[in-house]
Amino acid sequence: MQRLNLQVVQLAVLSACQTGLGQIHDAGIIGLARAVQIAGVIRVLILKMVKKCHSERLRSISERDS
C-alpha cells in the first residue's frame, strides 16, 4: 500500500471493522492508516460505526467534501 502514489488524494476513509488497528513499534503504530499516509494521502479518517448508519455517514462525508 505505501508504495502507491496517492499524493493527489486529499482524504482516505477507512471504514472496515479493524482498519484502525496496527502493531506498536518505536516509530509509533504501524498499520493501514500509516501506510496510506506514507503513500501520500493528506488526511486519513478512520471510522468505526454501527452498520445501519454506515452508508449514510459515508455519503454525508463525501457530499460535504465535494
Buried (B, 14 or more C-beta within 10 A) or exposed (E): EEEEEBEEBEEBBBBEEEBBEBEEEEEEEBBBBBBBBBBBBEEBEBBEEEEEEEEEBBEEBEEEEE
